[in-house]
Amino acid sequence: MKSVILLIMNTLSSKRQIFLTAKWEYLVMLNYALPEHLLLPYLPKGTQLDLFQGKAMASIVGFLFNQTKVLGVKWPSHSNFEEVNYRFYIKYFDGKQWKRGVAFISEIVPKFIITKMANSLYNEHYSTMPMRHKIHIEDQYLQVEYQWKQQHKLNSLSVKAINTLQPILPNSEEEFIFEHYWGYNQLNQTTLIEYGVEHQRWEVYPVTSYTLDADISSLYGQSFVPYLSVPPNSIFLARGSDIIVRRPHKIKLM
C-alpha cells in the first residue's frame, strides 16, 4: 500500500492537475447552526469561518461516489461506494480573493484503501466502516437512506422527498451550502493543504421528512450532542453530477 501512495504522490508532482473524477449522487444534507466556539478547534490555520446570515453552519452529509477514477484509472471494487461526512464551512483569502470552502471533522467510507489514500495525500479525517445505502422510488416520492456500522451500533441517515427536481435559488441557504468549491486541511503549523472541487450547479428535490439515528458522541464528540440532537436548520437532497477533484496544493503560512 505504501508503494501505491508513493507512486501517486510522484505522479501528482508532475503537471497533471486532475486527481480524481467521479459522479456524486443523491446528496443528503442535514444542516445545523452551531456556536462558533465548537468549530474553532477544527478550523484549519489561515482560514476563517464562513457564516450564513451571521451563523456558523455544519452539515451531516451522505452521498454516493460512482464511476470513480483516480488519475484516470478505475480501481476494481473501488469505483462505487458510499460516504457520510460531517463538515463545516470556511473561507481562505489568497491575497486577491476569498475562496469559499469546507473543512471536515469526520469522513466515513467502506473501503480502507480510500481512507488510507485520502488521509495520506490530503491529510483528511477518514475512517473505514461497513456501509450500505437504499434508494427507493414510489409514485411521486423518492427515499434515500445511508447506513454505517460503528462497532456494534448501526447508524442511519435518510430522507423522503418529492421526486421533482428544482433549481437552487440565488442567495438561498441551499446556495450557501452547496456553492463551496474548495477543501482545506491543516498539514502542520506552517502549511495548509488546499484542493479544488468542480461541478455544475446542482438541482434539489423538495424534502418532506428525514431521520437521523446516530451515536453523535462516538462519531463526532460529546460537545456536539446537544446541537445535533434537535431538528436541523434545513434539510436538502441534491441529485448531484460529475465532479472533478484537483490535486492538493500546499500553502505556506506566515
C-alpha positions in Angstrom: 0.0 0.0 0.0 2.8 2.4 0.8 4.3 1.9 -2.6 1.0 2.8 -4.2 0.8 6.0 -2.2 4.3 6.9 -3.2 3.6 6.3 -6.9 0.5 8.6 -6.7 2.5 11.3 -4.9 5.2 11.2 -7.6 2.5 11.4 -10.3 0.9 14.4 -8.6 4.2 16.2 -8.6 4.0 16.3 -12.4 1.9 18.8 -14.4 -1.1 16.6 -14.2 -3.8 18.6 -12.4 -6.8 16.2 -12.0 -6.5 13.8 -9.2 -10.0 12.2 -9.1 -13.2 12.1 -11.2 -16.5 10.6 -10.2 -20.2 11.1 -10.0 -21.5 12.4 -6.7 -25.1 11.4 -6.4 -28.1 11.6 -4.1 -26.5 14.0 -1.6 -28.5 14.1 1.7 -27.6 17.1 3.8 -28.7 17.9 7.3 -27.6 21.4 8.1 -27.2 22.8 11.6 -26.4 26.3 13.1 -23.7 25.8 15.7 -21.9 28.1 18.2 -18.7 29.3 16.6 -16.6 28.1 19.6 -17.4 24.5 18.8 -15.9 24.7 15.4 -12.8 26.8 16.1 -10.7 23.8 17.4 -11.2 22.2 13.9 -10.6 25.3 11.9 -7.5 25.0 9.6 -4.9 27.6 10.4 -5.1 30.5 7.9 -8.8 30.1 7.3 -11.9 31.7 8.8 -15.4 30.5 9.4 -17.8 31.3 6.5 -21.1 32.5 8.0 -24.6 32.3 6.6 -26.7 35.3 7.9 -24.3 35.5 10.8 -24.5 31.8 11.7 -21.7 29.2 11.6 -23.1 26.1 9.7 -22.2 22.5 9.8 -23.7 19.6 7.8 -24.0 15.8 8.1 -23.8 14.6 4.5 -24.5 11.2 3.0 -23.9 10.6 -0.7 -22.7 8.1 -3.4 -19.4 8.0 -5.1 -20.0 6.4 -8.5 -17.7 5.8 -11.6 -14.7 6.9 -9.5 -11.4 7.2 -11.2 -8.1 8.1 -9.6 -5.5 9.6 -12.0 -7.8 8.4 -14.8 -7.8 4.8 -13.6 -10.9 2.9 -12.4 -9.8 0.7 -9.5 -11.6 -2.7 -9.3 -14.2 -2.8 -6.5 -13.4 0.8 -5.5 -15.4 2.7 -8.1 -18.8 2.8 -6.4 -19.2 3.4 -2.7 -20.9 5.4 0.0 -19.6 8.3 2.1 -21.0 10.0 5.2 -19.2 13.1 6.4 -19.5 15.9 9.0 -18.3 19.2 7.6 -18.4 22.9 8.2 -18.0 26.0 6.0 -14.9 28.2 5.9 -13.1 30.7 3.6 -9.5 31.5 2.7 -8.1 34.7 1.4 -5.3 34.1 -1.1 -4.2 37.7 -1.3 -6.6 38.5 -4.1 -9.9 36.9 -3.4 -11.8 34.9 -0.8 -12.2 31.3 -1.6 -15.2 29.6 -0.1 -14.5 26.0 1.1 -15.2 23.3 3.6 -13.3 21.6 6.4 -14.1 18.1 7.7 -14.5 16.8 11.3 -15.3 13.2 10.1 -15.4 11.3 6.8 -16.6 7.7 6.7 -16.2 5.3 3.7 -16.4 1.5 3.4 -13.0 1.0 1.7 -9.7 1.0 3.7 -7.6 1.9 0.7 -9.7 5.1 0.1 -9.2 6.0 3.8 -5.5 5.5 3.6 -5.1 7.4 0.4 -7.2 10.4 1.4 -5.5 10.7 4.8 -2.0 10.3 3.3 -2.4 12.7 0.4 -4.9 15.3 1.7 -4.5 14.9 5.5 -8.2 14.2 5.7 -10.1 12.7 8.6 -11.4 9.5 7.0 -12.3 6.3 8.8 -13.5 2.9 7.5 -16.8 1.3 8.5 -19.2 -1.1 6.9 -21.8 0.9 4.9 -24.8 0.4 2.6 -27.5 2.5 1.0 -31.0 2.3 -0.3 -32.7 4.3 -3.0 -36.4 3.7 -3.5 -38.9 5.5 -5.8 -42.6 5.0 -5.3 -45.2 7.1 -7.0 -44.1 10.7 -6.8 -41.7 10.1 -3.8 -38.0 9.4 -3.6 -36.5 7.8 -0.5 -32.7 7.8 0.1 -31.0 6.1 3.1 -27.4 5.7 4.2 -26.3 3.3 6.9 -22.9 2.8 8.5 -21.9 0.5 11.4 -19.6 1.8 14.1 -18.5 -1.1 16.3 -21.9 -2.6 17.2 -24.0 0.5 16.5 -25.9 0.7 13.2 -26.3 4.4 12.3 -28.6 5.7 9.6 -29.4 8.9 7.7 -32.5 9.1 5.5 -34.8 11.5 3.7 -38.1 11.3 1.8 -38.6 13.8 -1.0 -40.9 14.7 -3.8 -39.4 13.2 -7.0 -39.3 16.5 -8.9 -36.1 18.5 -9.4 -35.9 22.2 -8.6 -33.2 24.8 -9.2 -31.2 26.3 -6.3 -32.4 29.8 -5.7 -29.8 32.7 -5.6 -28.8 33.9 -2.1 -30.6 30.9 -0.5 -29.3 28.7 2.2 -29.2 25.9 -0.4 -26.8 28.1 -2.5 -24.6 28.8 0.5 -24.4 25.1 1.5 -23.7 23.8 -2.0 -21.6 26.5 -3.6 -18.3 25.9 -1.7 -15.7 24.6 -4.2 -12.5 24.3 -2.1 -11.3 21.9 0.6 -8.8 22.8 3.3 -6.8 20.8 5.8 -4.0 21.7 8.1 -0.9 19.7 7.3 1.2 21.3 10.1 1.6 24.6 11.9 3.1 26.3 8.9 1.4 24.5 6.0 -2.2 24.5 4.7 -3.4 22.0 2.1 -5.8 23.3 -0.5 -7.7 21.5 -3.2 -10.4 22.4 -5.7 -13.6 20.6 -6.4 -15.5 21.3 -9.6 -19.1 20.5 -10.6 -22.0 22.1 -12.3 -24.7 23.9 -10.3 -26.9 21.2 -8.8 -30.7 20.8 -8.6 -32.5 19.6 -5.5 -35.6 17.6 -4.5 -38.1 19.1 -2.1 -37.6 17.1 1.2 -40.7 16.2 3.1 -39.2 14.2 6.1 -35.9 12.9 7.5 -34.5 10.6 10.1 -31.1 10.6 11.8 -30.3 7.7 14.1 -26.6 8.1 15.0 -24.3 7.9 18.0 -23.3 11.6 17.8 -21.0 11.4 20.8 -18.9 8.5 19.5 -18.9 9.8 15.9 -18.2 13.5 16.4 -17.7 14.2 20.1 -19.9 14.9 23.2 -19.8 18.6 22.7 -21.9 18.3 19.5 -24.6 16.2 21.0 -27.0 19.0 22.2 -26.8 20.7 18.8 -27.2 17.6 16.5 -29.9 16.0 18.6 -32.5 18.6 17.6 -34.2 19.2 14.2 -31.7 20.7 11.7 -31.8 24.2 10.4 -32.5 22.8 6.9 -32.6 19.5 5.0 -31.5 19.2 1.4 -31.4 16.4 -1.2 -29.4 17.1 -4.3 -29.3 15.0 -7.4 -25.5 15.6 -7.9 -23.4 15.4 -11.0 -20.0 14.6 -12.4 -17.2 16.1 -10.3 -13.5 16.8 -10.5 -11.2 16.9 -7.5 -7.9 18.7 -8.2 -4.6 17.7 -6.9 -3.6 19.0 -3.4 -1.7 22.2 -3.2 0.5 23.2 -0.2 0.2 26.8 1.1 3.0 28.1 3.3 1.5 30.2 6.1 3.1 33.3 7.6 
